[in-house]
Amino acid sequence: MDQKTMMKKIAEKVGRERAIDLVMQAYNTELLTTLLNRLEEAKPRMIGQYKRRDHLTDAMVRVLEVCDLTN
C-alpha cells in the first residue's frame, strides 16, 4: 500500500487534522528510535552498510495498525 492510500485510510478513521497529528507524532517516534538505536553502545554493530529506512511509511503503518485495532 502506498503512502497516499495509507494516509487516506487514516484520515477516514480519525479526520484529516488528527491524522496529520498522529502520523507526525509516529514519524518523530520512528526518527528517535532509529537515533537511539544508533547511539546505543551496548548494541552489536550491524554487519555491512546501514540501510536507510522509510520512516514516514513506518509511521503510517503503525498508525494504521492502531486504528485497525478499534474495528
Secondary structure as UniProt FT lines:
FT   HELIX           3..14
FT   HELIX           16..39
FT   HELIX           55..69
//
